Amino acid sequence: MESIANYLGGVPAFLSYFGIGIGLVLVFCLVYVRLTPHAEFALIKDNKPAAAIAFGGALIGFALPLHAAISHAVSLYDCVLWGAVALVVQLFAFFAVRALIPDLPGRIARDERAAGIFAAAVSITVGLLNAASMSY
């Protein structure tokens, strides 16, 4: 019986970090869709795979360092700060790809999948490097 109480003792911390994680993902989504010139959700609703691939890659690219931030955080505040760093780095990744690929938003809107796949690959790669850098 005592071991069950020990496990349940961790539930508040789990709920705190999980809630912060979900909150940061929602903030990332809101910021990302506002800063990108193409309407991700409208394009996905219109069955445009390039938009889903690019946005999905950005989400994964953000979730990877967020995982590291949660895993290595010494406090909830620390977790939020490193989550914010992950968000900023992921936005830089989008703007870097946009600088490399002329008319990236237009190409994604026209469902040019190569552009979406490349944007996703860069987002995930940057996310992996970002996560590895957070393993302090």
N, CA, C and O atoms as a GROMACS GRO file, in nm:
protein
  544
    1MET      N    1   0.081  -0.119   0.000
    1MET     CA    2   0.000   0.000   0.000
    1MET      C    3   0.086   0.127   0.000
    1MET      O    4   0.052   0.228  -0.061
    2GLU      N    5   0.198   0.118   0.070
    2GLU     CA    6   0.287   0.233   0.078
    2GLU      C    7   0.346   0.267  -0.058
    2GLU      O    8   0.365   0.385  -0.089
    3SER      N    9   0.377   0.166  -0.140
    3SER     CA   10   0.435   0.192  -0.271
    3SER      C   11   0.337   0.262  -0.363
    3SER      O   12   0.378   0.344  -0.445
    4ILE      N   13   0.209   0.233  -0.352
    4ILE     CA   14   0.108   0.302  -0.433
    4ILE      C   15   0.104   0.449  -0.392
    4ILE      O   16   0.095   0.536  -0.479
    5ALA      N   17   0.112   0.476  -0.264
    5ALA     CA   18   0.114   0.615  -0.217
    5ALA      C   19   0.237   0.688  -0.269
    5ALA      O   20   0.230   0.806  -0.302
    6ASN      N   21   0.351   0.617  -0.276
    6ASN     CA   22   0.473   0.679  -0.331
    6ASN      C   23   0.455   0.716  -0.476
    6ASN      O   24   0.495   0.824  -0.519
    7TYR      N   25   0.394   0.626  -0.555
    7TYR     CA   26   0.371   0.655  -0.696
    7TYR      C   27   0.273   0.770  -0.713
    7TYR      O   28   0.294   0.858  -0.797
    8LEU      N   29   0.169   0.770  -0.635
    8LEU     CA   30   0.069   0.876  -0.645
    8LEU      C   31   0.125   1.011  -0.599
    8LEU      O   32   0.072   1.116  -0.636
    9GLY      N   33   0.229   1.007  -0.520
    9GLY     CA   34   0.293   1.131  -0.477
    9GLY      C   35   0.353   1.209  -0.592
    9GLY      O   36   0.371   1.331  -0.582
   10GLY      N   37   0.385   1.141  -0.701
   10GLY     CA   38   0.442   1.208  -0.818
   10GLY      C   39   0.339   1.266  -0.913
   10GLY      O   40   0.375   1.336  -1.007
   11VAL      N   41   0.212   1.237  -0.889
   11VAL     CA   42   0.107   1.284  -0.981
   11VAL      C   43   0.102   1.436  -0.992
   11VAL      O   44   0.090   1.487  -1.103
   12PRO      N   45   0.111   1.511  -0.883
   12PRO     CA   46   0.108   1.657  -0.899
   12PRO      C   47   0.222   1.711  -0.987
   12PRO      O   48   0.200   1.801  -1.068
   13ALA      N   49   0.341   1.657  -0.970
   13ALA     CA   50   0.453   1.702  -1.055
   13ALA      C   51   0.428   1.664  -1.200
   13ALA      O   52   0.451   1.744  -1.291
   14PHE      N   53   0.379   1.541  -1.222
   14PHE     CA   54   0.346   1.499  -1.358
   14PHE      C   55   0.246   1.594  -1.420
   14PHE      O   56   0.265   1.642  -1.532
   15LEU      N   57   0.138   1.622  -1.348
   15LEU     CA   58   0.034   1.710  -1.402
   15LEU      C   59   0.087   1.850  -1.430
   15LEU      O   60   0.049   1.914  -1.528
   16SER      N   61   0.175   1.898  -1.343
   16SER     CA   62   0.234   2.031  -1.363
   16SER      C   63   0.318   2.037  -1.490
   16SER      O   64   0.300   2.126  -1.573
   17TYR      N   65   0.409   1.942  -1.506
   17TYR     CA   66   0.496   1.943  -1.623
   17TYR      C   67   0.418   1.911  -1.750
   17TYR      O   68   0.444   1.971  -1.855
   18PHE      N   69   0.323   1.819  -1.742
   18PHE     CA   70   0.242   1.786  -1.859
   18PHE      C   71   0.159   1.907  -1.900
   18PHE      O   72   0.148   1.938  -2.019
   19GLY      N   73   0.100   1.975  -1.803
   19GLY     CA   74   0.020   2.094  -1.833
   19GLY      C   75   0.105   2.204  -1.896
   19GLY      O   76   0.062   2.269  -1.991
   20ILE      N   77   0.225   2.224  -1.842
   20ILE     CA   78   0.315   2.323  -1.901
   20ILE      C   79   0.353   2.282  -2.042
   20ILE      O   80   0.359   2.366  -2.132
   21GLY      N   81   0.379   2.154  -2.063
   21GLY     CA   82   0.413   2.105  -2.197
   21GLY      C   83   0.302   2.131  -2.296
   21GLY      O   84   0.326   2.182  -2.406
   22ILE      N   85   0.179   2.096  -2.259
   22ILE     CA   86   0.064   2.119  -2.348
   22ILE      C   87   0.048   2.269  -2.372
   22ILE      O   88   0.024   2.312  -2.485
   23GLY      N   89   0.060   2.348  -2.266
   23GLY     CA   90   0.048   2.493  -2.281
   23GLY      C   91   0.152   2.550  -2.376
   23GLY      O   92   0.121   2.634  -2.460
   24LEU      N   93   0.277   2.504  -2.363
   24LEU     CA   94   0.383   2.553  -2.452
   24LEU      C   95   0.361   2.509  -2.596
   24LEU      O   96   0.391   2.584  -2.689
   25VAL      N   97   0.309   2.389  -2.616
   25VAL     CA   98   0.277   2.344  -2.753
   25VAL      C   99   0.169   2.433  -2.812
   25VAL      O  100   0.177   2.472  -2.929
   26LEU      N  101   0.067   2.464  -2.734
   26LEU     CA  102  -0.039   2.553  -2.784
   26LEU      C  103   0.015   2.692  -2.816
   26LEU      O  104  -0.021   2.751  -2.918
   27VAL      N  105   0.101   2.745  -2.729
   27VAL     CA  106   0.163   2.876  -2.755
   27VAL      C  107   0.246   2.868  -2.883
   27VAL      O  108   0.239   2.958  -2.967
   28PHE      N  109   0.324   2.761  -2.898
   28PHE     CA  110   0.404   2.745  -3.019
   28PHE      C  111   0.314   2.748  -3.143
   28PHE      O  112   0.342   2.818  -3.239
   29CYS      N  113   0.206   2.670  -3.139
   29CYS     CA  114   0.115   2.666  -3.254
   29CYS      C  115   0.058   2.804  -3.286
   29CYS      O  116   0.055   2.844  -3.402
   30LEU      N  117   0.014   2.875  -3.183
   30LEU     CA  118  -0.042   3.009  -3.206
   30LEU      C  119   0.060   3.105  -3.264
   30LEU      O  120   0.031   3.178  -3.359
   31VAL      N  121   0.179   3.105  -3.207
   31VAL     CA  122   0.285   3.195  -3.256
   31VAL      C  123   0.327   3.156  -3.398
   31VAL      O  124   0.340   3.242  -3.485
   32TYR      N  125   0.347   3.027  -3.420
   32TYR     CA  126   0.394   2.978  -3.550
   32TYR      C  127   0.296   3.014  -3.661
   32TYR      O  128   0.336   3.065  -3.765
   33VAL      N  129   0.167   2.988  -3.640
   33VAL     CA  130   0.070   3.016  -3.746
   33VAL      C  131   0.050   3.166  -3.768
   33VAL      O  132   0.007   3.207  -3.876
   34ARG      N  133   0.079   3.246  -3.667
   34ARG     CA  134   0.069   3.391  -3.686
   34ARG      C  135   0.189   3.448  -3.760
   34ARG      O  136   0.176   3.547  -3.833
   35LEU      N  137   0.305   3.386  -3.742
   35LEU     CA  138   0.427   3.438  -3.805
   35LEU      C  139   0.450   3.384  -3.946
   35LEU      O  140   0.524   3.444  -4.024
   36THR      N  141   0.389   3.273  -3.978
   36THR     CA  142   0.404   3.221  -4.114
   36THR      C  143   0.298   3.284  -4.203
   36THR      O  144   0.183   3.299  -4.161
   37PRO      N  145   0.335   3.322  -4.324
   37PRO     CA  146   0.241   3.392  -4.410
   37PRO      C  147   0.131   3.305  -4.470
   37PRO      O  148   0.031   3.357  -4.520
   38HIS      N  149   0.148   3.175  -4.467
   38HIS     CA  150   0.044   3.087  -4.521
   38HIS      C  151  -0.043   3.036  -4.406
   38HIS      O  152   0.002   3.024  -4.292
   39ALA      N  153  -0.166   3.006  -4.437
   39ALA     CA  154  -0.264   2.964  -4.335
   39ALA      C  155  -0.261   2.812  -4.321
   39ALA      O  156  -0.332   2.740  -4.392
   40GLU      N  157  -0.177   2.764  -4.228
   40GLU     CA  158  -0.156   2.619  -4.212
   40GLU      C  159  -0.287   2.542  -4.194
   40GLU      O  160  -0.312   2.445  -4.265
   41PHE      N  161  -0.370   2.585  -4.100
   41PHE     CA  162  -0.490   2.508  -4.070
   41PHE      C  163  -0.589   2.509  -4.186
   41PHE      O  164  -0.656   2.409  -4.211
   42ALA      N  165  -0.600   2.621  -4.256
   42ALA     CA  166  -0.688   2.626  -4.373
   42ALA      C  167  -0.635   2.534  -4.484
   42ALA      O  168  -0.712   2.464  -4.548
   43LEU      N  169  -0.504   2.536  -4.504
   43LEU     CA  170  -0.444   2.449  -4.606
   43LEU      C  171  -0.459   2.302  -4.570
   43LEU      O  172  -0.487   2.218  -4.656
   44ILE      N  173  -0.441   2.270  -4.444
   44ILE     CA  174  -0.458   2.131  -4.400
   44ILE      C  175  -0.604   2.090  -4.416
   44ILE      O  176  -0.633   1.978  -4.459
   45LYS      N  177  -0.695   2.179  -4.380
   45LYS     CA  178  -0.839   2.152  -4.397
   45LYS      C  179  -0.872   2.129  -4.544
   45LYS      O  180  -0.961   2.050  -4.576
   46ASP      N  181  -0.801   2.198  -4.634
   46ASP     CA  182  -0.821   2.181  -4.779
   46ASP      C  183  -0.742   2.064  -4.836
   46ASP      O  184  -0.729   2.050  -4.957
   47ASN      N  185  -0.690   1.980  -4.747
   47ASN     CA  186  -0.618   1.857  -4.787
   47ASN      C  187  -0.491   1.886  -4.868
   47ASN      O  188  -0.468   1.826  -4.973
   48LYS      N  189  -0.410   1.978  -4.816
   48LYS     CA  190  -0.282   2.010  -4.879
   48LYS      C  191  -0.170   1.944  -4.798
   48LYS      O  192  -0.131   1.997  -4.694
   49PRO      N  193  -0.120   1.830  -4.843
   49PRO     CA  194  -0.018   1.757  -4.766
   49PRO      C  195   0.108   1.838  -4.737
   49PRO      O  196   0.168   1.821  -4.631
   50ALA      N  197   0.150   1.926  -4.827
   50ALA     CA  198   0.272   2.002  -4.802
   50ALA      C  199   0.260   2.084  -4.674
   50ALA      O  200   0.356   2.095  -4.598
   51ALA      N  201   0.142   2.142  -4.650
   51ALA     CA  202   0.122   2.221  -4.528
   51ALA      C  203   0.123   2.131  -4.405
   51ALA      O  204   0.181   2.168  -4.302
   52ALA      N  205   0.062   2.016  -4.415
   52ALA     CA  206   0.059   1.923  -4.301
   52ALA      C  207   0.199   1.871  -4.270
   52ALA      O  208   0.237   1.857  -4.154
   53ILE      N  209   0.275   1.842  -4.374
   53ILE     CA  210   0.412   1.792  -4.355
   53ILE      C  211   0.499   1.900  -4.290
   53ILE      O  212   0.569   1.873  -4.192
   54ALA      N  213   0.494   2.022  -4.343
   54ALA     CA  214   0.577   2.131  -4.288
   54ALA      C  215   0.537   2.164  -4.145
   54ALA      O  216   0.623   2.179  -4.058
   55PHE      N  217   0.408   2.174  -4.120
   55PHE     CA  218   0.362   2.207  -3.985
   55PHE      C  219   0.388   2.093  -3.888
   55PHE      O  220   0.428   2.116  -3.773
   56GLY      N  221   0.367   1.971  -3.934
   56GLY     CA  222   0.397   1.854  -3.850
   56GLY      C  223   0.545   1.848  -3.814
   56GLY      O  224   0.579   1.817  -3.700
   57GLY      N  225   0.631   1.877  -3.909
   57GLY     CA  226   0.775   1.879  -3.881
   57GLY      C  227   0.811   1.987  -3.781
   57GLY      O  228   0.896   1.967  -3.695
   58ALA      N  229   0.745   2.104  -3.793
   58ALA     CA  230   0.771   2.212  -3.697
   58ALA      C  231   0.726   2.171  -3.557
   58ALA      O  232   0.794   2.200  -3.459
   59LEU      N  233   0.612   2.103  -3.548
   59LEU     CA  234   0.564   2.056  -3.417
   59LEU      C  235   0.660   1.955  -3.356
   59LEU      O  236   0.693   1.964  -3.237
   60ILE      N  237   0.704   1.860  -3.435
   60ILE     CA  238   0.800   1.760  -3.386
   60ILE      C  239   0.930   1.830  -3.348
   60ILE      O  240   0.990   1.801  -3.244
   61GLY      N  241   0.974   1.922  -3.434
   61GLY     CA  242   1.097   1.996  -3.407
   61GLY      C  243   1.090   2.077  -3.279
   61GLY      O  244   1.192   2.101  -3.215
   62PHE      N  245   0.971   2.121  -3.240
   62PHE     CA  246   0.954   2.192  -3.114
   62PHE      C  247   0.940   2.093  -2.998
   62PHE      O  248   0.994   2.117  -2.890
   63ALA      N  249   0.870   1.983  -3.019
   63ALA     CA  250   0.846   1.886  -2.911
   63ALA      C  251   0.975   1.818  -2.865
   63ALA      O  252   0.988   1.784  -2.748
   64LEU      N  253   1.070   1.799  -2.956
   64LEU     CA  254   1.196   1.733  -2.918
   64LEU      C  255   1.272   1.812  -2.811
   64LEU      O  256   1.307   1.754  -2.708
   65PRO      N  257   1.299   1.941  -2.830
   65PRO     CA  258   1.368   2.014  -2.723
   65PRO      C  259   1.277   2.039  -2.602
   65PRO      O  260   1.326   2.052  -2.490
   66LEU      N  261   1.146   2.045  -2.624
   66LEU     CA  262   1.056   2.059  -2.510
   66LEU      C  263   1.066   1.935  -2.421
   66LEU      O  264   1.061   1.945  -2.298
   67HIS      N  265   1.079   1.819  -2.483
   67HIS     CA  266   1.102   1.695  -2.407
   67HIS      C  267   1.229   1.708  -2.323
   67HIS      O  268   1.230   1.673  -2.205
   68ALA      N  269   1.335   1.758  -2.384
   68ALA     CA  270   1.461   1.775  -2.310
   68ALA      C  271   1.444   1.876  -2.198
   68ALA      O  272   1.497   1.858  -2.089
   69ALA      N  273   1.371   1.983  -2.224
   69ALA     CA  274   1.350   2.085  -2.122
   69ALA      C  275   1.275   2.027  -2.002
   69ALA      O  276   1.309   2.054  -1.887
   70ILE      N  277   1.172   1.949  -2.030
   70ILE     CA  278   1.094   1.887  -1.921
   70ILE      C  279   1.180   1.784  -1.848
   70ILE      O  280   1.178   1.778  -1.725
   71SER      N  281   1.254   1.705  -1.922
   71SER     CA  282   1.336   1.598  -1.861
   71SER      C  283   1.446   1.651  -1.772
   71SER      O  284   1.479   1.589  -1.671
   72HIS      N  285   1.502   1.765  -1.807
   72HIS     CA  286   1.618   1.816  -1.735
   72HIS      C  287   1.588   1.937  -1.648
   72HIS      O  288   1.678   1.991  -1.583
   73ALA      N  289   1.463   1.981  -1.645
   73ALA     CA  290   1.429   2.101  -1.568
   73ALA      C  291   1.449   2.080  -1.418
   73ALA      O  292   1.422   1.972  -1.365
   74VAL      N  293   1.495   2.182  -1.353
   74VAL     CA  294   1.511   2.177  -1.208
   74VAL      C  295   1.391   2.242  -1.137
   74VAL      O  296   1.376   2.233  -1.015
   75SER      N  297   1.306   2.307  -1.217
   75SER     CA  298   1.185   2.369  -1.164
   75SER      C  299   1.088   2.393  -1.280
   75SER      O  300   1.125   2.382  -1.396
   76LEU      N  301   0.966   2.427  -1.246
   76LEU     CA  302   0.868   2.459  -1.351
   76LEU      C  303   0.911   2.585  -1.427
   76LEU      O  304   0.895   2.593  -1.549
   77TYR      N  305   0.964   2.681  -1.355
   77TYR     CA  306   1.012   2.805  -1.418
   77TYR      C  307   1.125   2.775  -1.517
   77TYR      O  308   1.125   2.829  -1.627
   78ASP      N  309   1.218   2.691  -1.478
   78ASP     CA  310   1.328   2.648  -1.564
   78ASP      C  311   1.273   2.583  -1.691
   78ASP      O  312   1.322   2.608  -1.801
   79CYS      N  313   1.174   2.499  -1.674
   79CYS     CA  314   1.111   2.431  -1.787
   79CYS      C  315   1.049   2.531  -1.884
   79CYS      O  316   1.065   2.519  -2.006
   80VAL      N  317   0.978   2.628  -1.831
   80VAL     CA  318   0.914   2.729  -1.917
   80VAL      C  319   1.020   2.810  -1.991
   80VAL      O  320   1.004   2.839  -2.110
   81LEU      N  321   1.127   2.848  -1.922
   81LEU     CA  322   1.233   2.925  -1.989
   81LEU      C  323   1.296   2.848  -2.104
   81LEU      O  324   1.312   2.902  -2.213
   82TRP      N  325   1.331   2.722  -2.081
   82TRP     CA  326   1.392   2.642  -2.187
   82TRP      C  327   1.290   2.610  -2.297
   82TRP      O  328   1.327   2.597  -2.413
   83GLY      N  329   1.162   2.598  -2.261
   83GLY     CA  330   1.058   2.581  -2.362
   83GLY      C  331   1.049   2.704  -2.452
   83GLY      O  332   1.030   2.692  -2.573
   84ALA      N  333   1.064   2.822  -2.392
   84ALA     CA  334   1.063   2.945  -2.471
   84ALA      C  335   1.183   2.952  -2.564
   84ALA      O  336   1.172   2.997  -2.678
   85VAL      N  337   1.298   2.906  -2.515
   85VAL     CA  338   1.418   2.900  -2.601
   85VAL      C  339   1.389   2.808  -2.720
   85VAL      O  340   1.422   2.842  -2.834
   86ALA      N  341   1.330   2.693  -2.694
   86ALA     CA  342   1.297   2.599  -2.802
   86ALA      C  343   1.204   2.662  -2.904
   86ALA      O  344   1.220   2.641  -3.024
   87LEU      N  345   1.108   2.739  -2.857
   87LEU     CA  346   1.014   2.806  -2.947
   87LEU      C  347   1.086   2.905  -3.038
   87LEU      O  348   1.064   2.906  -3.159
   88VAL      N  349   1.171   2.986  -2.980
   88VAL     CA  350   1.244   3.087  -3.058
   88VAL      C  351   1.336   3.019  -3.160
   88VAL      O  352   1.342   3.062  -3.276
   89VAL      N  353   1.406   2.915  -3.119
   89VAL     CA  354   1.496   2.845  -3.211
   89VAL      C  355   1.417   2.785  -3.327
   89VAL      O  356   1.462   2.789  -3.441
   90GLN      N  357   1.301   2.729  -3.298
   90GLN     CA  358   1.220   2.668  -3.404
   90GLN      C  359   1.169   2.774  -3.502
   90GLN      O  360   1.159   2.748  -3.622
   91LEU      N  361   1.136   2.891  -3.453
   91LEU     CA  362   1.094   3.000  -3.542
   91LEU      C  363   1.210   3.044  -3.631
   91LEU      O  364   1.190   3.072  -3.749
   92PHE      N  365   1.330   3.051  -3.573
   92PHE     CA  366   1.447   3.083  -3.655
   92PHE      C  367   1.467   2.979  -3.764
   92PHE      O  368   1.507   3.012  -3.876
   93ALA      N  369   1.441   2.854  -3.733
   93ALA     CA  370   1.455   2.747  -3.833
   93ALA      C  371   1.362   2.773  -3.951
   93ALA      O  372   1.403   2.759  -4.067
   94PHE      N  373   1.236   2.811  -3.923
   94PHE     CA  374   1.143   2.840  -4.033
   94PHE      C  375   1.195   2.955  -4.118
   94PHE      O  376   1.194   2.947  -4.241
   95PHE      N  377   1.240   3.062  -4.053
   95PHE     CA  378   1.287   3.178  -4.130
   95PHE      C  379   1.416   3.147  -4.206
   95PHE      O  380   1.441   3.206  -4.312
   96ALA      N  381   1.498   3.057  -4.155
   96ALA     CA  382   1.618   3.015  -4.228
   96ALA      C  383   1.580   2.939  -4.353
   96ALA      O  384   1.636   2.962  -4.460
   97VAL      N  385   1.484   2.848  -4.342
   97VAL     CA  386   1.439   2.772  -4.460
   97VAL      C  387   1.374   2.867  -4.559
   97VAL      O  388   1.391   2.854  -4.680
   98ARG      N  389   1.299   2.962  -4.507
   98ARG     CA  390   1.234   3.060  -4.595
   98ARG      C  391   1.337   3.142  -4.672
   98ARG      O  392   1.314   3.179  -4.787
   99ALA      N  393   1.451   3.170  -4.609
   99ALA     CA  394   1.558   3.243  -4.678
   99ALA      C  395   1.624   3.156  -4.785
   99ALA      O  396   1.668   3.207  -4.888
  100LEU      N  397   1.629   3.026  -4.761
  100LEU     CA  398   1.692   2.933  -4.857
  100LEU      C  399   1.602   2.898  -4.975
  100LEU      O  400   1.650   2.879  -5.087
  101ILE      N  401   1.472   2.891  -4.951
  101ILE     CA  402   1.378   2.851  -5.055
  101ILE      C  403   1.291   2.971  -5.092
  101ILE      O  404   1.207   3.015  -5.013
  102PRO      N  405   1.314   3.023  -5.211
  102PRO     CA  406   1.232   3.136  -5.253
  102PRO      C  407   1.082   3.100  -5.252
  102PRO      O  408   1.043   2.993  -5.296
  103ASP      N  409   1.002   3.191  -5.201
  103ASP     CA  410   0.856   3.176  -5.196
  103ASP      C  411   0.812   3.049  -5.124
  103ASP      O  412   0.719   2.981  -5.169
  104LEU      N  413   0.878   3.016  -5.013
  104LEU     CA  414   0.841   2.897  -4.937
  104LEU      C  415   0.693   2.895  -4.900
  104LEU      O  416   0.627   2.794  -4.924
  105PRO      N  417   0.637   3.003  -4.843
  105PRO     CA  418   0.495   2.999  -4.810
  105PRO      C  419   0.405   2.974  -4.931
  105PRO      O  420   0.307   2.900  -4.922
  106GLY      N  421   0.438   3.036  -5.044
  106GLY     CA  422   0.360   3.015  -5.165
  106GLY      C  423   0.373   2.872  -5.216
  106GLY      O  424   0.275   2.814  -5.263
  107ARG      N  425   0.491   2.817  -5.207
  107ARG     CA  426   0.512   2.679  -5.252
  107ARG      C  427   0.435   2.581  -5.163
  107ARG      O  428   0.379   2.484  -5.212
  108ILE      N  429   0.433   2.607  -5.032
  108ILE     CA  430   0.354   2.522  -4.943
  108ILE      C  431   0.206   2.538  -4.974
  108ILE      O  432   0.133   2.440  -4.979
  109ALA      N  433   0.161   2.661  -4.995
  109ALA     CA  434   0.020   2.686  -5.028
  109ALA      C  435  -0.020   2.619  -5.159
  109ALA      O  436  -0.135   2.577  -5.175
  110ARG      N  437   0.075   2.609  -5.253
  110ARG     CA  438   0.046   2.542  -5.381
  110ARG      C  439   0.065   2.390  -5.371
  110ARG      O  440   0.057   2.319  -5.470
  111ASP      N  441   0.091   2.344  -5.251
  111ASP     CA  442   0.107   2.201  -5.221
  111ASP      C  443   0.227   2.140  -5.291
  111ASP      O  444   0.222   2.026  -5.337
  112GLU      N  445   0.335   2.216  -5.299
  112GLU     CA  446   0.460   2.163  -5.351
  112GLU      C  447   0.528   2.087  -5.236
  112GLU      O  448   0.589   2.146  -5.148
  113ARG      N  449   0.515   1.956  -5.241
  113ARG     CA  450   0.555   1.872  -5.128
  113ARG      C  451   0.704   1.875  -5.098
  113ARG      O  452   0.744   1.860  -4.983
  114ALA      N  453   0.786   1.894  -5.200
  114ALA     CA  454   0.930   1.899  -5.176
  114ALA      C  455   0.963   2.011  -5.078
  114ALA      O  456   1.046   1.994  -4.989
  115ALA      N  457   0.899   2.126  -5.094
  115ALA     CA  458   0.922   2.239  -5.003
  115ALA      C  459   0.876   2.204  -4.863
  115ALA      O  460   0.945   2.234  -4.765
  116GLY      N  461   0.759   2.141  -4.851
  116GLY     CA  462   0.707   2.101  -4.720
  116GLY      C  463   0.795   1.998  -4.652
  116GLY      O  464   0.819   2.005  -4.531
  117ILE      N  465   0.843   1.901  -4.729
  117ILE     CA  466   0.929   1.797  -4.672
  117ILE      C  467   1.062   1.856  -4.627
  117ILE      O  468   1.111   1.822  -4.520
  118PHE      N  469   1.120   1.944  -4.708
  118PHE     CA  470   1.247   2.005  -4.669
  118PHE      C  471   1.230   2.091  -4.545
  118PHE      O  472   1.314   2.087  -4.455
  119ALA      N  473   1.122   2.169  -4.539
  119ALA     CA  474   1.096   2.251  -4.420
  119ALA      C  475   1.080   2.163  -4.296
  119ALA      O  476   1.132   2.196  -4.190
  120ALA      N  477   1.009   2.052  -4.311
  120ALA     CA  478   0.991   1.959  -4.199
  120ALA      C  479   1.124   1.898  -4.156
  120ALA      O  480   1.153   1.888  -4.037
  121ALA      N  481   1.205   1.858  -4.253
  121ALA     CA  482   1.334   1.796  -4.222
  121ALA      C  483   1.426   1.893  -4.148
  121ALA      O  484   1.493   1.855  -4.053
  122VAL      N  485   1.429   2.018  -4.192
  122VAL     CA  486   1.511   2.118  -4.123
  122VAL      C  487   1.458   2.142  -3.982
  122VAL      O  488   1.536   2.152  -3.887
  123SER      N  489   1.327   2.151  -3.967
  123SER     CA  490   1.267   2.172  -3.835
  123SER      C  491   1.302   2.059  -3.739
  123SER      O  492   1.338   2.084  -3.624
  124ILE      N  493   1.293   1.937  -3.786
  124ILE     CA  494   1.324   1.822  -3.701
  124ILE      C  495   1.473   1.817  -3.669
  124ILE      O  496   1.512   1.788  -3.556
  125THR      N  497   1.556   1.845  -3.768
  125THR     CA  498   1.701   1.846  -3.745
  125THR      C  499   1.739   1.951  -3.642
  125THR      O  500   1.816   1.924  -3.550
  126VAL      N  501   1.686   2.070  -3.658
  126VAL     CA  502   1.714   2.178  -3.563
  126VAL      C  503   1.661   2.139  -3.424
  126VAL      O  504   1.725   2.166  -3.323
  127GLY      N  505   1.544   2.077  -3.421
  127GLY     CA  506   1.487   2.032  -3.294
  127GLY      C  507   1.575   1.931  -3.224
  127GLY      O  508   1.593   1.937  -3.102
  128LEU      N  509   1.631   1.836  -3.301
  128LEU     CA  510   1.721   1.738  -3.242
  128LEU      C  511   1.846   1.804  -3.185
  128LEU      O  512   1.889   1.772  -3.074
  129LEU      N  513   1.906   1.895  -3.262
  129LEU     CA  514   2.025   1.965  -3.214
  129LEU      C  515   1.992   2.052  -3.091
  129LEU      O  516   2.071   2.060  -2.997
  130ASN      N  517   1.878   2.114  -3.095
  130ASN     CA  518   1.834   2.197  -2.984
  130ASN      C  519   1.815   2.110  -2.859
  130ASN      O  520   1.857   2.148  -2.750
  131ALA      N  521   1.752   1.995  -2.875
  131ALA     CA  522   1.730   1.904  -2.762
  131ALA      C  523   1.862   1.853  -2.706
  131ALA      O  524   1.880   1.847  -2.584
  132ALA      N  525   1.954   1.816  -2.793
  132ALA     CA  526   2.084   1.767  -2.748
  132ALA      C  527   2.160   1.874  -2.671
  132ALA      O  528   2.232   1.846  -2.575
  133SER      N  529   2.143   1.998  -2.714
  133SER     CA  530   2.211   2.109  -2.648
  133SER      C  531   2.150   2.139  -2.510
  133SER      O  532   2.214   2.206  -2.428
  134MET      N  533   2.030   2.092  -2.485
  134MET     CA  534   1.964   2.115  -2.356
  134MET      C  535   1.992   2.002  -2.257
  134MET      O  536   1.935   2.003  -2.148
  135SER      N  537   2.076   1.908  -2.291
  135SER     CA  538   2.103   1.797  -2.199
  135SER      C  539   2.219   1.832  -2.108
  135SER      O  540   2.321   1.763  -2.105
  136TYR      N  541   2.202   1.938  -2.035
  136TYR     CA  542   2.305   1.992  -1.948
  136TYR      C  543   2.325   1.911  -1.822
  136TYR      O  544   2.409   1.945  -1.739
   0.00000   0.00000   0.00000
